[in-house]
Amino acid sequence: MPLFATRRRPLLRLGTGAAAFVLAAVGLALPQQAAATQPAPPSLPNADSYGIDFQSITPVTGTHNPTSAPLYDVKLTTAAIYKQVDPAKPTVQPLRPVITVRILLPQGYQTNPANAYQSLYLLHGGTGDFDDWSRVDEGDIVQLAAQASYNGIVVMPEGGSAGWYSNWQTGTKGNIAPQWETFHIQQLVPWIDANFNTLKTKQGRMIAGLSMGGYGALRYAGRFPELFGAAAGFSPGTNIEMPWAQTLIHASVVAPTSPGASIGDPANIPDLDPYRYPLGWLWGPHQVFGPNGPNWDAQNPVKLATAGKYQTYPHKLALYAGTDEADIHGSVVDMHNNLKAVEGPVAKHRFCAGPGNHSWPYWRNGLTDFLRYARGETPASCTANTGWSLQS
């Protein structure tokens, strides 16, 4: 059974199709080119607000053209992400490490301060990071946004290597319970609206992600329909109750780079970086979501679909999955069917599928398709992926 690759972004393989659920494909940085003139960072009128302590905003230089689509890294701290579980126990330090949110601003943002722009929250996959969607060898969001004629803001936050876009129910070996939902939903979204020229309405916000980030996007969209007007998942996790999904969640939260994680033997799992949430005992998903039962229904996209939580997204919800990732595709089909059962005879969401695997070319094409679909277009084909079609 293949285990973990040991490059910059590990790729977990754990059986046919199931394995890639959490994790994105691997990439190497490209050589940097001479930087063009970068616009000065925008002023942030409410930099310290909503529980966020602002540290800095700096231009991102490299292979993109910063004059046409400037990228910035915002560094901040918050008490939400690494919440101390038991004050009497030793706790990993610091509890407020500096984290980064990468932001793409549209062309002309600085010269048109009266304009308000749509915002897209773009979530990375397992073992990924905030820069995945902007790397030219991975998401290449600068080029992709231009191709899709998307002239809005893109917010690419950290989500933890195995954070699962959730408020963890119990602690890790570092005596912390990550509160990613609190950070993203209660802090980051209003902070972005308070500091950037955004459309501060449900219709002005979209959310999307790949793999673990696809789960996060669908989870947030179903739990907070008042915040987002459109949502998409690319190779997303849609059913955390499936045995293969629980195995992957378990492996990811035990230790993403640990050989012992593949067989679930705590004795073989070393104490690695506590920010990677090594547990070493118990069944991983329960640490994240709490005891299996009614609580899981509120975390599970297939159950949220049955409960009608996506009905506020008519023709604004899109799912994408390759048939070569059999378990993921099968679970997305289940969510598709649950959505249809609630929607009635006329489908109000988009499900694109065809030959493909868990890799960036398919996710990039999916995002391009989604951006066009979300603004009301009917794309001529169901992504640019060969052999893909709209599923009925």
C-alpha positions as CSV (number, residue, x, y, z in Angstrom):
1,M,0.0,0.0,0.0
2,P,1.6,3.3,-1.0
3,L,2.1,5.7,1.9
4,F,3.2,9.3,2.0
5,A,5.4,11.2,-0.5
6,T,7.9,13.3,1.3
7,R,8.0,16.5,-0.8
8,R,6.8,20.0,0.0
9,R,3.2,18.9,-0.1
10,P,2.7,15.3,0.9
11,L,0.3,13.2,-1.1
12,L,-1.6,10.6,0.8
13,R,-2.5,7.4,-1.0
14,L,-4.7,4.9,0.8
15,G,-6.5,2.7,-1.6
16,T,-8.1,3.2,-4.9
17,G,-9.8,6.6,-5.3
18,A,-10.3,7.1,-1.5
19,A,-6.8,8.1,-0.8
20,A,-6.6,11.5,-2.3
21,F,-9.6,12.9,-0.4
22,V,-7.6,15.0,1.9
23,L,-4.6,15.9,0.0
24,A,-3.6,18.0,-3.0
25,A,-1.1,17.1,-5.7
26,V,2.6,17.9,-5.2
27,G,4.4,20.9,-6.7
28,L,7.8,22.5,-6.8
29,A,8.4,26.2,-6.8
30,L,9.3,27.8,-10.1
31,P,12.2,30.1,-10.4
32,Q,11.3,33.7,-9.7
33,Q,11.4,36.3,-12.4
34,A,12.2,39.9,-12.1
35,A,9.4,41.7,-10.4
36,A,7.3,44.4,-12.1
37,T,6.4,47.5,-10.2
38,Q,4.0,46.5,-7.4
39,P,1.3,48.9,-6.3
40,A,1.6,50.0,-2.7
41,P,-0.4,48.0,-0.3
42,P,-3.9,49.4,0.4
43,S,-4.6,51.1,3.6
44,L,-6.6,49.0,6.1
45,P,-9.0,51.3,8.1
46,N,-9.9,48.6,10.7
47,A,-6.8,46.5,10.8
48,D,-7.2,45.4,14.4
49,S,-10.8,44.3,14.6
50,Y,-13.0,41.2,15.0
51,G,-10.5,39.4,17.2
52,I,-7.7,39.8,14.6
53,D,-4.5,41.5,15.5
54,F,-2.9,42.9,12.3
55,Q,0.9,42.4,11.8
56,S,1.7,43.5,8.3
57,I,0.7,43.5,4.6
58,T,3.3,43.0,2.0
59,P,3.4,42.5,-1.8
60,V,4.0,39.1,-3.2
61,T,6.5,39.1,-6.0
62,G,7.4,36.3,-8.4
63,T,6.1,34.9,-11.6
64,H,2.8,36.9,-11.9
65,N,2.4,40.4,-13.2
66,P,1.7,42.5,-10.1
67,T,0.5,45.5,-12.0
68,S,-2.4,43.7,-13.5
69,A,-3.4,41.6,-10.5
70,P,-1.6,42.5,-7.3
71,L,-1.1,39.8,-4.6
72,Y,-0.6,40.6,-1.0
73,D,0.2,38.6,2.1
74,V,-1.6,39.7,5.3
75,K,0.1,38.5,8.5
76,L,-2.0,38.4,11.6
77,T,-2.6,36.7,14.9
78,T,-5.7,35.6,16.6
79,A,-6.6,33.6,19.8
80,A,-9.2,31.6,17.9
81,I,-7.1,29.1,16.0
82,Y,-5.0,27.5,18.8
83,K,-7.4,27.5,21.7
84,Q,-5.9,26.1,24.9
85,V,-7.9,23.2,26.3
86,D,-6.7,22.8,29.9
87,P,-4.8,25.7,31.4
88,A,-3.2,23.3,34.0
89,K,-1.5,21.2,31.3
90,P,1.6,22.0,29.2
91,T,0.6,23.8,26.0
92,V,2.4,24.3,22.8
93,Q,3.8,27.8,22.4
94,P,3.1,30.3,21.0
95,L,-0.7,30.1,21.3
96,R,-1.0,33.0,18.8
97,P,1.5,32.2,16.0
98,V,1.6,34.5,13.1
99,I,-0.5,33.2,10.2
100,T,-0.9,34.4,6.6
101,V,-3.9,35.2,4.4
102,R,-3.0,35.7,0.7
103,I,-5.2,38.2,-1.1
104,L,-5.6,38.9,-4.8
105,L,-6.9,42.3,-5.6
106,P,-8.5,43.1,-9.0
107,Q,-7.0,45.3,-11.6
108,G,-7.7,48.9,-10.9
109,Y,-8.5,48.3,-7.2
110,Q,-6.3,51.1,-6.0
111,T,-7.3,53.6,-8.6
112,N,-11.1,53.1,-8.2
113,P,-11.7,53.4,-4.4
114,A,-15.4,53.9,-4.9
115,N,-15.9,50.5,-6.6
116,A,-17.1,47.6,-4.5
117,Y,-16.0,44.1,-5.6
118,Q,-17.2,40.6,-5.2
119,S,-15.1,38.4,-3.0
120,L,-14.2,34.7,-3.4
121,Y,-12.9,32.7,-0.4
122,L,-10.7,29.9,-1.8
123,L,-9.7,27.1,0.5
124,H,-6.7,24.8,0.2
125,G,-6.6,21.0,0.6
126,G,-5.0,18.8,3.2
127,T,-1.3,19.3,3.9
128,G,-1.7,22.4,1.7
129,D,-1.2,26.1,2.6
130,F,-2.5,29.5,1.8
131,D,-0.3,29.9,-1.3
132,D,-1.4,26.8,-3.1
133,W,-4.1,28.5,-5.2
134,S,-1.7,31.3,-6.3
135,R,1.3,29.2,-7.2
136,V,1.8,29.2,-11.0
137,D,2.5,25.4,-10.9
138,E,-0.6,24.7,-8.9
139,G,-3.7,26.9,-8.8
140,D,-2.4,29.9,-10.8
141,I,-5.3,32.0,-9.6
142,V,-3.9,35.2,-11.3
143,Q,-4.1,33.7,-14.7
144,L,-7.2,31.7,-14.0
145,A,-9.2,34.7,-12.8
146,A,-8.2,36.6,-16.0
147,Q,-9.3,33.7,-18.2
148,A,-12.6,33.5,-16.4
149,S,-13.0,37.3,-16.6
150,Y,-13.4,37.4,-12.8
151,N,-12.6,41.0,-11.7
152,G,-13.0,40.5,-7.9
153,I,-11.1,39.9,-4.7
154,V,-9.8,36.4,-3.9
155,V,-9.1,35.6,-0.2
156,M,-6.9,32.5,0.3
157,P,-6.5,31.8,4.1
158,E,-4.6,29.3,6.0
159,G,-6.8,26.3,7.1
160,G,-4.3,24.0,8.8
161,S,-2.5,21.1,7.3
162,A,-5.3,18.9,8.7
163,G,-7.6,21.5,10.2
164,W,-10.8,20.3,8.5
165,Y,-12.3,23.8,8.6
166,S,-13.9,23.0,11.9
167,N,-13.9,23.9,15.5
168,W,-12.2,20.9,17.1
169,Q,-14.2,19.3,19.9
170,T,-11.2,18.0,22.0
171,G,-7.6,18.7,22.2
172,T,-4.4,17.5,20.6
173,K,-1.1,16.5,22.2
174,G,-0.2,20.2,22.2
175,N,-3.2,20.9,24.5
176,I,-4.9,22.9,21.8
177,A,-8.3,22.6,20.1
178,P,-8.1,24.4,16.7
179,Q,-11.0,26.7,16.1
180,W,-10.8,27.2,12.3
181,E,-14.5,27.8,11.8
182,T,-14.4,30.7,14.4
183,F,-11.4,32.2,12.6
184,H,-12.8,32.0,9.1
185,I,-16.5,32.8,9.7
186,Q,-16.6,35.0,12.8
187,Q,-13.4,36.8,12.3
188,L,-11.9,36.8,8.8
189,V,-15.1,37.4,6.7
190,P,-16.2,40.5,8.6
191,W,-12.5,41.6,8.8
192,I,-12.2,41.5,5.0
193,D,-15.4,43.4,4.6
194,A,-14.2,46.1,7.1
195,N,-10.9,46.6,5.4
196,F,-11.4,46.1,1.7
197,N,-13.9,47.4,-0.9
198,T,-16.2,44.4,-0.9
199,L,-19.8,43.9,-1.7
200,K,-20.9,43.3,1.9
201,T,-23.8,41.1,1.1
202,K,-24.5,37.4,0.7
203,Q,-24.6,37.9,-3.1
204,G,-21.2,39.5,-2.9
205,R,-19.4,36.5,-1.4
206,M,-18.5,33.1,-2.9
207,I,-16.7,30.2,-1.4
208,A,-14.9,27.2,-3.0
209,G,-12.1,24.8,-2.3
210,L,-10.4,21.5,-3.3
211,S,-10.4,18.2,-1.5
212,M,-10.3,19.0,2.3
213,G,-11.0,22.6,1.2
214,G,-13.9,21.4,-0.9
215,Y,-15.3,19.8,2.3
216,G,-14.7,23.1,4.1
217,A,-16.4,25.2,1.4
218,L,-19.5,23.0,1.3
219,R,-19.6,22.8,5.1
220,Y,-19.4,26.5,5.5
221,A,-21.9,27.1,2.8
222,G,-24.4,24.7,4.3
223,R,-23.9,26.0,7.9
224,F,-23.8,29.7,7.0
225,P,-26.1,30.3,4.0
226,E,-26.6,33.8,5.1
227,L,-23.0,34.6,4.3
228,F,-22.4,33.2,0.9
229,G,-24.2,33.5,-2.4
230,A,-22.4,30.8,-4.4
231,A,-20.3,27.7,-3.5
232,A,-18.3,25.0,-5.1
233,G,-16.3,21.9,-4.2
234,F,-13.6,20.3,-6.4
235,S,-13.0,16.7,-5.5
236,P,-14.6,17.6,-2.2
237,G,-15.2,15.5,0.8
238,T,-19.0,15.2,1.1
239,N,-19.6,12.4,3.6
240,I,-17.5,12.2,6.7
241,E,-19.3,9.0,7.9
242,M,-17.9,6.8,5.1
243,P,-15.3,4.3,6.5
244,W,-12.7,5.4,3.9
245,A,-13.3,9.0,4.8
246,Q,-12.9,8.4,8.5
247,T,-9.7,6.5,7.8
248,L,-8.3,9.4,5.9
249,I,-9.3,11.9,8.5
250,H,-7.8,9.7,11.1
251,A,-4.5,9.4,9.2
252,S,-4.4,13.2,8.6
253,V,-4.9,14.3,12.2
254,V,-2.6,11.6,13.7
255,A,0.5,12.8,11.8
256,P,0.5,13.6,8.1
257,T,4.1,12.6,7.6
258,S,4.3,9.7,10.0
259,P,4.8,6.1,8.6
260,G,2.9,4.8,11.6
261,A,-0.2,6.7,10.6
262,S,-0.8,4.2,7.7
263,I,-1.5,1.4,10.1
264,G,-3.0,3.4,12.9
265,D,-0.6,2.0,15.5
266,P,0.0,4.7,18.2
267,A,3.3,3.1,19.2
268,N,4.7,3.8,15.7
269,I,3.6,7.4,15.6
270,P,6.3,9.9,16.8
271,D,5.6,13.2,18.5
272,L,5.9,15.5,15.5
273,D,5.1,19.2,15.2
274,P,2.2,19.7,17.6
275,Y,0.6,22.2,15.2
276,R,0.0,19.2,12.9
277,Y,-2.3,17.9,15.5
278,P,-0.7,14.4,16.2
279,L,-3.1,12.6,18.5
280,G,-1.6,9.1,18.8
281,W,-4.8,7.7,20.4
282,L,-8.5,7.4,19.8
283,W,-10.2,7.7,16.5
284,G,-9.2,10.9,14.7
285,P,-12.6,12.1,13.4
286,H,-14.1,12.2,16.9
287,Q,-11.4,14.6,18.0
288,V,-12.4,17.0,15.2
289,F,-16.2,16.6,15.1
290,G,-17.1,15.1,18.5
291,P,-19.0,11.9,19.1
292,N,-20.6,10.3,16.1
293,G,-24.3,11.1,16.2
294,P,-26.6,14.1,15.6
295,N,-23.6,16.4,15.9
296,W,-22.1,15.0,12.7
297,D,-25.2,15.7,10.7
298,A,-24.4,19.4,11.0
299,Q,-20.8,18.8,9.8
300,N,-21.7,16.6,6.9
301,P,-22.5,18.0,3.4
302,V,-24.6,15.0,2.4
303,K,-26.8,15.4,5.5
304,L,-26.9,19.2,5.0
305,A,-28.2,18.6,1.5
306,T,-30.9,16.3,2.8
307,A,-31.9,18.9,5.3
308,G,-32.3,21.5,2.6
309,K,-29.4,23.7,3.7
310,Y,-28.3,24.5,0.2
311,Q,-31.7,25.6,-1.1
312,T,-30.6,29.2,-0.8
313,Y,-28.1,28.6,-3.6
314,P,-30.3,28.1,-6.7
315,H,-28.1,27.8,-9.7
316,K,-25.1,28.9,-7.6
317,L,-23.9,25.5,-6.2
318,A,-21.4,23.4,-8.2
319,L,-19.7,20.0,-7.6
320,Y,-16.8,18.6,-9.6
321,A,-15.3,15.1,-9.3
322,G,-13.3,12.8,-11.5
323,T,-14.4,9.2,-12.0
324,D,-10.8,8.0,-11.5
325,E,-11.1,9.0,-7.8
326,A,-13.8,6.4,-7.2
327,D,-14.7,6.9,-3.6
328,I,-14.8,10.7,-3.8
329,H,-16.8,10.6,-7.0
330,G,-19.2,8.1,-5.4
331,S,-19.8,10.3,-2.4
332,V,-20.3,13.4,-4.6
333,V,-22.9,11.4,-6.6
334,D,-24.7,10.7,-3.3
335,M,-24.7,14.4,-2.4
336,H,-25.9,15.2,-6.0
337,N,-28.8,12.7,-5.5
338,N,-29.7,14.2,-2.1
339,L,-29.8,17.6,-3.6
340,K,-32.1,16.5,-6.4
341,A,-34.5,14.9,-3.9
342,V,-34.9,18.2,-2.2
343,E,-34.9,20.4,-5.4
344,G,-37.6,18.5,-7.2
345,P,-37.8,17.7,-10.9
346,V,-35.6,20.6,-12.1
347,A,-32.0,20.5,-10.8
348,K,-30.8,23.8,-9.3
349,H,-27.2,22.9,-8.9
350,R,-24.4,21.9,-11.3
351,F,-22.5,18.6,-11.1
352,C,-19.7,18.1,-13.6
353,A,-17.9,14.8,-13.8
354,G,-15.8,12.7,-16.2
355,P,-12.4,10.9,-16.5
356,G,-10.0,12.6,-14.1
357,N,-8.1,12.3,-10.9
358,H,-7.1,14.3,-7.8
359,S,-4.9,16.9,-9.4
360,W,-4.5,20.5,-10.2
361,P,-5.5,20.5,-14.0
362,Y,-9.0,19.3,-13.1
363,W,-9.4,21.7,-10.2
364,R,-8.3,24.7,-12.2
365,N,-10.7,23.9,-15.0
366,G,-13.4,23.4,-12.4
367,L,-12.8,26.8,-10.8
368,T,-12.9,28.5,-14.2
369,D,-16.2,26.8,-14.9
370,F,-17.6,27.7,-11.5
371,L,-16.7,31.4,-11.8
372,R,-18.7,31.6,-15.1
373,Y,-21.6,29.6,-13.8
374,A,-21.8,31.6,-10.6
375,R,-22.3,34.9,-12.5
376,G,-25.2,33.4,-14.4
377,E,-23.5,32.1,-17.6
378,T,-24.2,28.6,-19.0
379,P,-20.8,27.4,-20.0
380,A,-20.7,25.6,-23.4
381,S,-19.1,22.6,-21.8
382,C,-18.9,21.2,-18.3
383,T,-15.3,22.4,-17.7
384,A,-12.5,22.1,-20.2
385,N,-11.6,18.6,-19.0
386,T,-11.8,16.1,-21.8
387,G,-14.8,13.8,-21.6
388,W,-16.5,15.7,-18.8
389,S,-20.3,16.3,-18.9
390,L,-23.1,17.7,-16.9
391,Q,-24.6,15.0,-14.7
392,S,-28.4,14.6,-14.6
